[in-house]
Amino acid sequence: MTDRPSAFGPRYASALSDAASWHHGQFRKGSDIPYVSHVLSVSAYLLEDGADEDEAIAGLLHDSIEDANVTVDELAGRYGRRVADIVAACTDDWSGDPHHKSPWWPRKVTHIAHVTDAGAETDLGITRVTAADKLANLRSTLDSGDPGVFSRFKAGLGGFVWYQETFGRLLVQRLGGESLLARRLVNALRELDELVSGERDRLGDAVAEFGDRLSSLPAPEGSGPYSPWPWFALDAVHRSGGANPQRDLVATCWRSWFGGAMPEGVALETR
């Protein structure tokens, strides 16, 4: 530790207190780990990447709108407009109810576009805070040591992999190779790829066979440039333990990914 004067003062200390208060009683998915550990990790990754105080504060508070029902105006009043704008841009659900969010697939597609389609004039702090959030989530998952960890996520293994890989690579491209955050994210994505390769080997040909049956379906509304089917197939087969998934399980996956019931007439019966 050096004796250089800290650039962080009462605003950051206040944000630490607010993060602890606003996320009090919340826990990481499927665990008894207090949720505040996540926002502390995000802020730490930002600080280690050379973030300024606004970005470090936004890291602490990045889930406050989505999970604690804090308003943009409240954030702006307490921490300034830039912090509020970064947190707003990092928010993919505005319902204020972490247990009843809008359908997963179109929400994630829209959020990726919102963060990564911005021009060069857009505040890079949005990209940095988002990248730190994705890195913290990815590291927590990879380091969990729990073989059932992917069952904690709404879209299972397939959805987690699609989201992390798609978003992660776009964020790395935007950050540039000199960023410590980008290098850490690349390394974590490499670990994820190795893990998924092992899972694909374990699941055999069932993923490819089920994906072929899905491929004739049109992409659901709100898919943008992405097709969900290879990843949806990975999720469904993973949930079925490697067997061709039965219709009831496919319907459960459908609700988790797209919301609502699977359309009538979709022929997905096993062969």
C-alpha positions as CSV (number, residue, x, y, z in Angstrom):
1,M,0.0,0.0,0.0
2,T,1.3,3.5,-0.9
3,D,0.8,6.8,0.9
4,R,-0.7,8.6,-2.1
5,P,-3.7,10.7,-1.2
6,S,-7.0,9.0,-2.1
7,A,-9.2,10.6,-4.8
8,F,-12.3,9.2,-3.0
9,G,-14.0,11.0,-0.2
10,P,-17.4,11.4,1.4
11,R,-19.4,10.7,-1.8
12,Y,-17.9,7.2,-2.1
13,A,-18.3,6.5,1.6
14,S,-21.9,7.6,1.3
15,A,-22.4,5.3,-1.7
16,L,-20.9,2.4,0.3
17,S,-23.4,3.0,3.0
18,D,-26.3,3.3,0.6
19,A,-25.4,0.1,-1.2
20,A,-25.3,-1.8,2.0
21,S,-28.7,-0.3,3.1
22,W,-30.5,-0.6,-0.3
23,H,-29.4,-4.3,-0.8
24,H,-29.9,-5.3,2.9
25,G,-31.7,-8.6,3.1
26,Q,-30.9,-9.6,-0.6
27,F,-28.6,-12.5,-1.4
28,R,-26.8,-13.9,-4.4
29,K,-28.8,-16.4,-6.5
30,G,-29.1,-19.7,-4.8
31,S,-26.8,-18.9,-1.9
32,D,-26.7,-17.2,1.5
33,I,-24.0,-14.7,0.3
34,P,-25.2,-11.1,0.9
35,Y,-25.9,-9.4,-2.4
36,V,-23.8,-6.4,-1.4
37,S,-20.7,-8.6,-2.0
38,H,-21.5,-8.4,-5.7
39,V,-21.6,-4.6,-5.9
40,L,-18.4,-4.4,-3.8
41,S,-16.7,-6.7,-6.4
42,V,-17.9,-4.6,-9.3
43,S,-16.6,-1.4,-7.7
44,A,-13.3,-3.1,-6.9
45,Y,-12.8,-4.2,-10.5
46,L,-13.5,-0.6,-11.6
47,L,-11.0,0.9,-9.2
48,E,-8.3,-1.6,-10.3
49,D,-8.9,-0.6,-13.9
50,G,-8.4,3.1,-13.0
51,A,-12.0,4.2,-12.8
52,D,-12.8,7.7,-11.5
53,E,-15.0,8.3,-8.5
54,D,-18.3,8.6,-10.5
55,E,-17.7,5.2,-12.1
56,A,-16.7,3.5,-8.9
57,I,-19.8,4.9,-7.2
58,A,-22.0,3.8,-10.2
59,G,-20.4,0.3,-9.7
60,L,-21.6,0.2,-6.1
61,L,-25.1,1.4,-7.1
62,H,-25.5,-0.2,-10.5
63,D,-28.4,-2.5,-9.4
64,S,-30.2,0.1,-7.2
65,I,-32.9,0.9,-9.8
66,E,-33.5,-2.7,-10.8
67,D,-33.3,-4.4,-7.4
68,A,-33.9,-1.7,-4.8
69,N,-36.5,0.5,-6.5
70,V,-34.4,3.7,-6.3
71,T,-35.2,6.3,-8.8
72,V,-33.0,8.1,-11.3
73,D,-33.9,11.4,-9.8
74,E,-32.9,10.2,-6.3
75,L,-29.5,9.0,-7.6
76,A,-28.9,12.3,-9.4
77,G,-29.8,14.2,-6.3
78,R,-27.4,12.2,-4.1
79,Y,-24.5,11.5,-6.5
80,G,-24.9,13.7,-9.6
81,R,-26.3,13.3,-13.0
82,R,-23.4,11.3,-14.5
83,V,-23.7,8.6,-11.8
84,A,-27.4,8.4,-12.4
85,D,-27.0,8.2,-16.1
86,I,-24.5,5.3,-15.9
87,V,-26.7,3.4,-13.5
88,A,-29.8,4.0,-15.7
89,A,-27.9,2.7,-18.8
90,C,-26.8,-0.4,-16.8
91,T,-30.4,-1.2,-15.9
92,D,-32.2,-3.8,-18.1
93,D,-35.5,-4.0,-16.1
94,W,-37.4,-1.0,-14.8
95,S,-40.2,-2.9,-13.0
96,G,-38.6,-2.4,-9.6
97,D,-39.5,-6.0,-8.8
98,P,-36.5,-8.3,-8.9
99,H,-38.7,-11.4,-8.8
100,H,-41.1,-10.5,-11.6
101,K,-39.1,-9.1,-14.5
102,S,-40.1,-8.8,-18.2
103,P,-39.4,-11.8,-20.5
104,W,-35.7,-12.7,-20.3
105,W,-34.7,-13.1,-24.0
106,P,-36.0,-9.7,-25.5
107,R,-34.9,-7.9,-22.3
108,K,-31.3,-9.1,-22.7
109,V,-31.2,-8.5,-26.5
110,T,-32.4,-4.9,-26.0
111,H,-29.9,-4.3,-23.2
112,I,-27.0,-5.5,-25.2
113,A,-28.0,-3.2,-28.1
114,H,-28.5,-0.3,-25.7
115,V,-25.0,-0.5,-24.2
116,T,-22.9,-1.6,-27.2
117,D,-24.5,0.3,-30.1
118,A,-23.7,3.7,-28.7
119,G,-21.3,5.8,-30.6
120,A,-17.8,6.9,-29.6
121,E,-19.1,10.0,-28.0
122,T,-21.0,8.0,-25.4
123,D,-19.6,8.0,-21.9
124,L,-17.2,5.1,-21.7
125,G,-18.1,4.8,-18.0
126,I,-21.2,2.9,-19.1
127,T,-19.2,0.3,-20.8
128,R,-16.7,0.0,-18.0
129,V,-19.4,-0.4,-15.3
130,T,-21.3,-2.9,-17.4
131,A,-18.1,-4.9,-18.1
132,A,-17.2,-5.0,-14.4
133,D,-20.7,-6.3,-13.6
134,K,-20.4,-9.0,-16.2
135,L,-17.0,-10.0,-15.0
136,A,-18.1,-10.2,-11.4
137,N,-21.1,-12.4,-12.4
138,L,-19.0,-14.6,-14.6
139,R,-16.2,-15.0,-12.0
140,S,-18.7,-15.8,-9.3
141,T,-20.3,-18.5,-11.4
142,L,-17.0,-20.0,-12.6
143,D,-15.6,-20.1,-9.0
144,S,-18.7,-21.5,-7.3
145,G,-17.6,-25.1,-7.5
146,D,-21.3,-26.0,-7.7
147,P,-22.1,-28.4,-10.6
148,G,-25.7,-27.2,-10.4
149,V,-24.9,-23.5,-10.5
150,F,-26.5,-22.9,-13.9
151,S,-29.9,-24.0,-12.6
152,R,-29.9,-20.7,-10.6
153,F,-30.3,-18.7,-13.8
154,K,-33.6,-18.1,-15.6
155,A,-32.3,-19.3,-19.0
156,G,-30.0,-22.0,-17.6
157,L,-26.6,-23.0,-19.0
158,G,-27.5,-22.0,-22.6
159,G,-28.8,-18.6,-21.8
160,F,-26.0,-17.8,-19.5
161,V,-23.4,-18.8,-22.1
162,W,-25.0,-16.8,-24.9
163,Y,-25.4,-13.7,-22.8
164,Q,-21.9,-13.7,-21.3
165,E,-20.2,-14.5,-24.5
166,T,-22.1,-12.2,-26.8
167,F,-22.1,-9.2,-24.4
168,G,-18.6,-9.9,-23.1
169,R,-16.9,-9.9,-26.5
170,L,-18.7,-6.7,-27.5
171,L,-17.6,-5.0,-24.3
172,V,-14.0,-6.2,-24.8
173,Q,-14.0,-4.7,-28.3
174,R,-15.3,-1.4,-27.0
175,L,-12.9,-1.2,-24.0
176,G,-9.8,-2.0,-26.1
177,G,-6.8,-4.3,-25.3
178,E,-5.1,-2.0,-22.9
179,S,-7.9,-2.2,-20.3
180,L,-7.3,-4.5,-17.4
181,L,-11.0,-5.1,-17.3
182,A,-11.0,-6.3,-20.9
183,R,-8.1,-8.7,-20.2
184,R,-9.8,-10.1,-17.2
185,L,-13.0,-10.5,-19.1
186,V,-11.2,-12.3,-22.0
187,N,-9.6,-14.7,-19.5
188,A,-12.9,-15.5,-17.8
189,L,-14.6,-16.0,-21.2
190,R,-11.9,-18.5,-22.1
191,E,-12.6,-20.4,-18.9
192,L,-16.3,-20.4,-19.7
193,D,-15.6,-21.7,-23.2
194,E,-13.6,-24.6,-21.8
195,L,-16.3,-25.5,-19.3
196,V,-19.0,-25.4,-22.0
197,S,-16.9,-27.5,-24.3
198,G,-16.8,-30.1,-21.6
199,E,-20.5,-29.9,-21.1
200,R,-21.2,-30.3,-24.8
201,D,-19.0,-33.4,-24.9
202,R,-20.9,-34.8,-21.9
203,L,-24.3,-34.1,-23.5
204,G,-23.4,-35.8,-26.7
205,D,-25.3,-35.3,-30.0
206,A,-28.6,-34.4,-28.3
207,V,-27.9,-30.6,-28.4
208,A,-27.2,-30.7,-32.2
209,E,-30.2,-32.9,-32.9
210,F,-32.6,-30.8,-30.9
211,G,-31.1,-27.6,-32.3
212,D,-31.8,-28.9,-35.8
213,R,-35.5,-29.4,-35.0
214,L,-35.6,-25.8,-33.6
215,S,-33.8,-24.2,-36.5
216,S,-36.9,-24.1,-38.7
217,L,-38.8,-21.9,-36.2
218,P,-38.8,-18.1,-36.7
219,A,-36.8,-16.2,-34.1
220,P,-39.2,-14.8,-31.4
221,E,-40.2,-11.2,-31.5
222,G,-37.5,-8.9,-30.0
223,S,-34.6,-11.2,-31.1
224,G,-32.8,-8.5,-33.1
225,P,-29.8,-10.0,-34.9
226,Y,-29.6,-13.1,-32.7
227,S,-31.1,-16.5,-33.0
228,P,-31.8,-18.1,-29.6
229,W,-32.1,-21.7,-30.9
230,P,-28.6,-23.1,-30.5
231,W,-28.5,-21.8,-26.9
232,F,-32.1,-22.7,-26.2
233,A,-31.3,-26.3,-27.3
234,L,-28.2,-26.3,-25.0
235,D,-30.3,-25.2,-22.1
236,A,-33.1,-27.7,-22.6
237,V,-30.8,-30.7,-23.1
238,H,-28.7,-29.7,-20.2
239,R,-31.8,-29.5,-18.0
240,S,-32.8,-32.9,-19.2
241,G,-29.5,-34.4,-18.2
242,G,-28.4,-35.1,-21.8
243,A,-31.6,-36.8,-23.1
244,N,-33.8,-35.4,-25.8
245,P,-36.1,-33.0,-23.8
246,Q,-39.7,-33.9,-23.5
247,R,-42.4,-31.4,-24.4
248,D,-43.2,-30.4,-20.9
249,L,-39.6,-29.5,-20.2
250,V,-39.4,-27.5,-23.4
251,A,-42.5,-25.6,-22.4
252,T,-40.9,-24.8,-19.1
253,C,-37.8,-23.5,-20.9
254,W,-39.9,-21.5,-23.3
255,R,-41.6,-19.7,-20.4
256,S,-38.3,-19.0,-18.8
257,W,-36.8,-17.5,-22.0
258,F,-39.6,-15.9,-23.7
259,G,-42.5,-15.5,-21.2
260,G,-45.9,-17.0,-21.7
261,A,-46.8,-20.4,-23.2
262,M,-45.2,-22.2,-26.1
263,P,-47.2,-21.5,-29.3
264,E,-49.6,-24.2,-30.4
265,G,-48.5,-26.3,-33.3
266,V,-44.8,-26.2,-32.5
267,A,-43.7,-29.8,-33.3
268,L,-40.8,-30.6,-31.0
269,E,-41.6,-34.1,-29.9
270,T,-38.7,-36.4,-29.5
271,R,-37.9,-38.9,-32.3
